Amino acid sequence: MFSLKNHFRSIAVLEIVSFFFILTVRSLPLAAQAELKKPQVAASSQTAATHFVEQAGNSGQARVGKSRLLPSLLGLAVAGAIIAVLVLTVFKKTGYNPHIIPMEFVRGVDNLYFPLLPGQTRHYQTTQDENAAEVTVTATGNTRLIMGVLCLGVQERLVADQRLFEDTWRWYAQDRDGNVWYFARETKKYDYDVVTEDWSWQAGINGAKPGMVMVGRPGDYLNKEYREEYVVGVEETKAQVLGLNETVTVPFGTFSGCLKIKVYSDLDPGRVEHRYYASGIGLILRETVPESDKRLELVSISDEVPAAPENR
């Protein structure tokens, strides 16, 4: 997609170069005019020797004028280089700036590795506090307009001992290239009926920016880094495609031709996740590296929305 950062960087460099080119060009006629204003003495009133001395003096003054002009131009060039470096440094520090154009997004999400079929629920098994737990992920069909883009809502629940521990809503949209963008998250953690943590962000609010949770052409991102979530100091998740043809076995079955994606964050450098996606299904396995015993595995898929569990 079009990069606003690169566009503005090119404009800034072009304006800086043009500015100093104009200064240089305008300095040359000014120096020439200064030379023309120097007093001239009629040759008829001078002796040959005096005439020679004056010519020598004028030549010396011209050399002095040129010698003064050169350092000025060099100074302008150095100043221009410094300003250019500062401008480019500022653009570099702004970091991640995706340019979202609502017209480039489509209705629905049908990426083969991240399909969202309204009403479909995927059931996973995992652990919570070393106890067996279940995670349900339901494509609800609910929509929300974020940054001018119509996003689909997905509800994820973590349940253990028939008690709700986490309730998360995520909002996604797909662009024309097949990339699935992650626009918002609302996560609440429960200790019985008390909300203990509220992890929420929405793109376009308080500096939060959308990222890609799944790319349209995985082969183009093989071992290349891209952003999944971006909220400065809160969520700065990155991802890389590590494999295109993995074979994975989970309780739901054995799948070949799976994508393997590495997910990590500079805010938590010791934690890395490997996620595996099967074509036509989506996420089938998530494991934490090196603690591979922390796994989320697909158990079943249903067309029923699970009933809300008790959180007390």
RODO-2510 file (C-alpha; in nm, 4 decimals, decimal comma):
residues 312
     n   res          X          Y          Z
     1     m     0,0000     0,0000     0,0000
     2     f     0,0983     0,3638    -0,0466
     3     s     0,3400     0,4856     0,2243
     4     l     0,2675     0,8354     0,3519
     5     k     0,5980     0,8403     0,5394
     6     n     0,8052     0,7791     0,2264
     7     h     0,5995     1,0351     0,0352
     8     f     0,6626     1,3119     0,2886
     9     r     1,0289     1,2132     0,3208
    10     s     1,0767     1,2567    -0,0548
    11     i     0,9017     1,5940    -0,0466
    12     a     1,1199     1,7138     0,2420
    13     v     1,4433     1,6144     0,0689
    14     l     1,3321     1,7728    -0,2596
    15     e     1,2388     2,0998    -0,0871
    16     i     1,5706     2,1166     0,0983
    17     v     1,7744     2,0558    -0,2172
    18     s     1,5687     2,3096    -0,4140
    19     f     1,6044     2,5716    -0,1414
    20     f     1,9806     2,5560    -0,1288
    21     f     2,0104     2,5371    -0,5080
    22     i     1,8163     2,8632    -0,5347
    23     l     2,0383     3,0261    -0,2713
    24     t     2,3502     2,9224    -0,4597
    25     v     2,2231     3,0430    -0,7973
    26     r     2,1180     3,3793    -0,6527
    27     s     2,4556     3,4255    -0,4819
    28     l     2,6432     3,4174    -0,8126
    29     p     2,4851     3,7288    -0,9761
    30     l     2,5160     3,9192    -0,6482
    31     a     2,8892     3,8555    -0,6467
    32     a     2,9123     3,9673    -1,0098
    33     q     2,7263     4,2918    -0,9334
    34     a     2,9651     4,3648    -0,6483
    35     e     3,2561     4,3302    -0,8843
    36     l     3,0965     4,5762    -1,1331
    37     k     3,0506     4,8445    -0,8655
    38     k     3,4196     4,8664    -0,7858
    39     p     3,5662     5,2060    -0,8760
    40     q     3,7271     5,2230    -1,2156
    41     v     4,0001     5,4784    -1,3057
    42     a     4,0358     5,6138    -1,6568
    43     a     4,3306     5,4615    -1,8324
    44     s     4,4231     5,7945    -2,0029
    45     s     4,5123     5,9624    -1,6672
    46     q     4,7451     5,6899    -1,5521
    47     t     5,0941     5,5990    -1,6405
    48     a     5,1734     5,2559    -1,7703
    49     a     5,3189     5,1570    -1,4335
    50     t     5,0169     5,2854    -1,2388
    51     h     4,7843     5,1133    -1,4842
    52     f     4,9702     4,7855    -1,4252
    53     v     4,9458     4,8272    -1,0481
    54     e     4,5700     4,8993    -1,0664
    55     q     4,5133     4,5942    -1,2834
    56     a     4,7044     4,3843    -1,0370
    57     g     4,5016     4,5319    -0,7511
    58     n     4,1704     4,4660    -0,9244
    59     s     4,2715     4,1063    -0,9921
    60     g     4,3595     4,0630    -0,6272
    61     q     4,0244     4,2047    -0,5170
    62     a     3,8408     3,9714    -0,7574
    63     r     4,0291     3,6781    -0,6099
    64     v     3,9359     3,7962    -0,2590
    65     g     3,5693     3,8221    -0,3640
    66     k     3,5746     3,4705    -0,5060
    67     s     3,7563     3,3386    -0,2006
    68     r     3,4863     3,4898     0,0211
    69     l     3,2075     3,3471    -0,1948
    70     l     3,3384     2,9896    -0,1843
    71     p     3,3299     2,9530     0,1976
    72     s     2,9773     3,1008     0,1961
    73     l     2,8586     2,8404    -0,0516
    74     l     3,0338     2,5649     0,1415
    75     g     2,8683     2,6883     0,4591
    76     l     2,5266     2,6774     0,2941
    77     a     2,5934     2,3255     0,1670
    78     v     2,6975     2,2042     0,5141
    79     a     2,3939     2,3678     0,6716
    80     g     2,1690     2,2043     0,4133
    81     a     2,3217     1,8636     0,4794
    82     i     2,2698     1,9042     0,8549
    83     i     1,9053     2,0047     0,8090
    84     a     1,8463     1,7130     0,5706
    85     v     1,9903     1,4672     0,8245
    86     l     1,7736     1,6130     1,1010
    87     v     1,4590     1,5898     0,8880
    88     l     1,5290     1,2302     0,7877
    89     t     1,6076     1,1420     1,1501
    90     v     1,2731     1,2824     1,2606
    91     f     1,0937     1,0752     0,9947
    92     k     1,2864     0,7662     1,1048
    93     k     1,1925     0,8184     1,4696
    94     t     0,8247     0,8438     1,3864
    95     g     0,8558     0,4736     1,3098
    96     y     0,5460     0,2848     1,2052
    97     n     0,2882     0,4921     1,0133
    98     p     0,0483     0,2827     0,8024
    99     h    -0,1576     0,4832     0,5542
   100     i    -0,5162     0,3588     0,5741
   101     i    -0,7427     0,4338     0,2769
   102     p    -1,1008     0,3123     0,3473
   103     m    -1,1745     0,2699    -0,0243
   104     e    -0,9011     0,0036    -0,0450
   105     f    -1,0849    -0,2270     0,1977
   106     v    -1,3458    -0,4885     0,1089
   107     r    -1,6496    -0,6223     0,2904
   108     g    -1,5909    -0,9384     0,4894
   109     v    -1,2729    -1,1347     0,5584
   110     d    -1,2037    -1,4342     0,3333
   111     n    -0,8257    -1,4688     0,3561
   112     l    -0,7617    -1,8454     0,3267
   113     y    -0,5514    -1,8499     0,6419
   114     f    -0,7771    -1,6162     0,8407
   115     p    -1,1391    -1,6682     0,7272
   116     l    -1,4131    -1,5090     0,9361
   117     l    -1,7481    -1,6802     0,8764
   118     p    -2,0246    -1,5149     1,0830
   119     g    -2,1658    -1,7565     1,3390
   120     q    -1,8714    -1,9982     1,3250
   121     t    -1,6926    -2,0844     1,6515
   122     r    -1,3527    -2,2470     1,6879
   123     h    -1,2864    -2,4371     2,0109
   124     y    -0,9324    -2,4612     2,1496
   125     q    -0,7790    -2,6307     2,4508
   126     t    -0,5101    -2,4687     2,6621
   127     t    -0,4150    -2,4188     3,0269
   128     q    -0,4987    -2,1513     3,2857
   129     d    -0,2981    -2,1470     3,6074
   130     e    -0,1777    -2,4990     3,5194
   131     n    -0,5369    -2,6192     3,4865
   132     a    -0,7109    -2,7282     3,1678
   133     a    -0,8994    -2,4452     3,0024
   134     e    -1,1038    -2,3792     2,6902
   135     v    -1,0837    -2,0867     2,4502
   136     t    -1,3720    -2,0172     2,2140
   137     v    -1,3294    -1,7796     1,9170
   138     t    -1,6528    -1,6699     1,7502
   139     a    -1,6925    -1,4630     1,4349
   140     t    -1,9994    -1,2680     1,5454
   141     g    -2,0829    -1,0696     1,2339
   142     n    -2,0973    -0,7527     1,4449
   143     t    -1,9441    -0,4499     1,2751
   144     r    -1,7778    -0,1269     1,3830
   145     l    -1,6514     0,1695     1,1824
   146     i    -1,2880     0,2440     1,2730
   147     m    -1,0798     0,5027     1,0847
   148     g    -1,3494     0,4965     0,8162
   149     v    -1,3122     0,1188     0,7679
   150     l    -1,5941    -0,1267     0,8390
   151     c    -1,4478    -0,3897     1,0748
   152     l    -1,5839    -0,7302     1,1800
   153     g    -1,6011    -0,8277     1,5471
   154     v    -1,4598    -1,1522     1,6852
   155     q    -1,5259    -1,2543     2,0459
   156     e    -1,2746    -1,4692     2,2324
   157     r    -1,3437    -1,6208     2,5754
   158     l    -1,1102    -1,8040     2,8116
   159     v    -1,3031    -2,0398     3,0401
   160     a    -1,1757    -2,2732     3,3134
   161     d    -1,3853    -2,4681     3,5651
   162     q    -1,6920    -2,3180     3,3978
   163     r    -1,5714    -1,9729     3,5025
   164     l    -1,4909    -1,6838     3,2704
   165     f    -1,1335    -1,5555     3,3072
   166     e    -1,1002    -1,3379     2,9993
   167     d    -1,3418    -1,1803     2,7542
   168     t    -1,1883    -1,0223     2,4430
   169     w    -1,3326    -0,8492     2,1386
   170     r    -1,1093    -0,7987     1,8353
   171     w    -1,1944    -0,6008     1,5230
   172     y    -1,0601    -0,6911     1,1788
   173     a    -1,0895    -0,5757     0,8173
   174     q    -0,9382    -0,6985     0,4903
   175     d    -0,7885    -0,4851     0,2143
   176     r    -0,7917    -0,5517    -0,1594
   177     d    -0,4538    -0,7251    -0,1412
   178     g    -0,5933    -0,9841     0,0996
   179     n    -0,4139    -0,8471     0,4075
   180     v    -0,6201    -0,8767     0,7265
   181     w    -0,5781    -0,5680     0,9447
   182     y    -0,6167    -0,5606     1,3220
   183     f    -0,7933    -0,2357     1,4205
   184     a    -0,8943    -0,2727     1,7845
   185     r    -0,8990    -0,4912     2,0920
   186     e    -1,1074    -0,4885     2,4092
   187     t    -0,9849    -0,7340     2,6734
   188     k    -1,1202    -0,7696     3,0240
   189     k    -0,9749    -1,0084     3,2796
   190     y    -1,1939    -1,1317     3,5607
   191     d    -1,1374    -1,2461     3,9161
   192     y    -1,4846    -1,3859     3,9701
   193     d    -1,7159    -1,0879     3,9023
   194     v    -1,4452    -0,8223     3,9422
   195     v    -1,2628    -0,6840     3,6381
   196     t    -0,8960    -0,6943     3,7360
   197     e    -0,7412    -0,5704     3,4096
   198     d    -0,8710    -0,3837     3,1094
   199     w    -0,6476    -0,4090     2,8020
   200     s    -0,8099    -0,2061     2,5312
   201     w    -0,6970    -0,0017     2,2336
   202     q    -0,8462     0,1280     1,9114
   203     a    -0,6610     0,2485     1,6046
   204     g    -0,6748     0,6247     1,5661
   205     i    -0,7111     0,6900     1,9411
   206     n    -0,4223     0,7858     2,1728
   207     g    -0,1601     0,7018     1,9111
   208     a    -0,2798     0,3453     1,8473
   209     k    -0,2283     0,2220     1,4899
   210     p    -0,3612    -0,0807     1,3036
   211     g    -0,1392    -0,3709     1,2059
   212     m    -0,1651    -0,6826     0,9906
   213     v    -0,2667    -1,0015     1,1680
   214     m    -0,2435    -1,1980     0,8407
   215     v    -0,0805    -1,1080     0,5095
   216     g    -0,2400    -1,1651     0,1712
   217     r     0,0754    -1,3044     0,0067
   218     p     0,2704    -1,4935     0,2758
   219     g     0,5566    -1,5747     0,0380
   220     d     0,6327    -1,2024     0,0040
   221     y     0,6848    -1,1801     0,3819
   222     l     0,9043    -1,4838     0,4306
   223     n     1,1562    -1,3824     0,7010
   224     k     1,0415    -1,0208     0,6675
   225     e     0,9160    -0,8229     0,9641
   226     y     0,5762    -0,6516     0,9773
   227     r     0,3593    -0,4981     1,2502
   228     e     0,0636    -0,6750     1,4073
   229     e    -0,0243    -0,4369     1,6922
   230     y     0,1106    -0,0903     1,7652
   231     v     0,0366     0,1134     2,0770
   232     v     0,3577     0,2834     2,1927
   233     g     0,4764     0,1410     2,5241
   234     v     0,1746    -0,0902     2,5510
   235     e     0,1576    -0,3203     2,2476
   236     e     0,4333    -0,3199     1,9865
   237     t     0,3855    -0,6664     1,8408
   238     k     0,5793    -0,7735     1,5308
   239     a     0,5580    -1,0831     1,3141
   240     q     0,7510    -1,2779     1,0505
   241     v     0,6507    -1,5631     0,8216
   242     l     0,8939    -1,8481     0,8967
   243     g     0,7452    -2,1308     0,6914
   244     l     0,4986    -2,1917     0,4090
   245     n     0,4616    -2,5704     0,4113
   246     e     0,4534    -2,6951     0,7694
   247     t     0,2781    -3,0135     0,8832
   248     v     0,0974    -2,9819     1,2162
   249     t    -0,1019    -3,2279     1,4274
   250     v    -0,3632    -3,1068     1,6776
   251     p    -0,6722    -3,2777     1,8292
   252     f    -0,8791    -3,1577     1,5321
   253     g    -0,6535    -3,3425     1,2873
   254     t    -0,3270    -3,3330     1,0916
   255     f    -0,2747    -3,0532     0,8415
   256     s    -0,0087    -2,9954     0,5782
   257     g     0,0816    -2,6811     0,3884
   258     c     0,0463    -2,4716     0,7030
   259     l     0,1901    -2,1249     0,7600
   260     k     0,4305    -2,0808     1,0467
   261     i     0,4454    -1,7275     1,1851
   262     k     0,6717    -1,5930     1,4560
   263     v     0,5177    -1,3274     1,6828
   264     y     0,7230    -1,1199     1,9254
   265     s     0,7619    -0,7772     2,0849
   266     d     1,0519    -0,5527     2,1843
   267     l     0,8583    -0,4776     2,5041
   268     d     0,8862    -0,8439     2,6079
   269     p     1,2091    -0,9696     2,4456
   270     g     1,2102    -1,3035     2,6245
   271     r     0,8738    -1,4141     2,4873
   272     v     0,8199    -1,5566     2,1381
   273     e     0,5138    -1,7285     1,9959
   274     h     0,4929    -1,9597     1,6985
   275     r     0,1525    -1,9677     1,5332
   276     y     0,0395    -2,2189     1,2724
   277     y    -0,2437    -2,1513     1,0272
   278     a    -0,4168    -2,4074     0,8025
   279     s    -0,5723    -2,3055     0,4722
   280     g    -0,9507    -2,2722     0,4915
   281     i    -0,9509    -2,2976     0,8714
   282     g    -0,7237    -2,0389     1,0310
   283     l    -0,5251    -2,0728     1,3532
   284     i    -0,4784    -2,4359     1,4572
   285     l    -0,1841    -2,4120     1,6976
   286     r    -0,0123    -2,1489     1,9087
   287     e     0,2856    -2,2295     2,1264
   288     t     0,5250    -2,0259     2,3358
   289     v     0,8973    -2,0695     2,2711
   290     p     1,1016    -2,2102     2,4392
   291     e     0,8242    -2,3224     2,6788
   292     s     0,6508    -2,5387     2,4193
   293     d     0,4239    -2,6895     2,6862
   294     k     0,2202    -2,3663     2,6743
   295     r     0,0048    -2,4545     2,3769
   296     l    -0,3281    -2,3516     2,2318
   297     e    -0,4641    -2,6336     2,0097
   298     l    -0,7708    -2,6504     1,7883
   299     v    -1,0169    -2,9137     1,9085
   300     s    -1,3305    -2,8536     1,7018
   301     i    -1,5298    -2,6113     1,4870
   302     s    -1,9021    -2,5493     1,5230
   303     d    -2,1691    -2,3226     1,3792
   304     e    -2,3096    -2,2421     1,7207
   305     v    -2,2361    -1,9395     1,9353
   306     p    -2,1360    -2,0659     2,2822
   307     a    -2,3471    -1,9653     2,5789
   308     a    -2,1984    -1,7030     2,8072
   309     p    -2,0277    -1,8722     3,1054
   310     e    -2,0601    -1,7521     3,4622
   311     n    -1,7746    -1,5395     3,5966
   312     r    -1,8469    -1,6065     3,9595
***
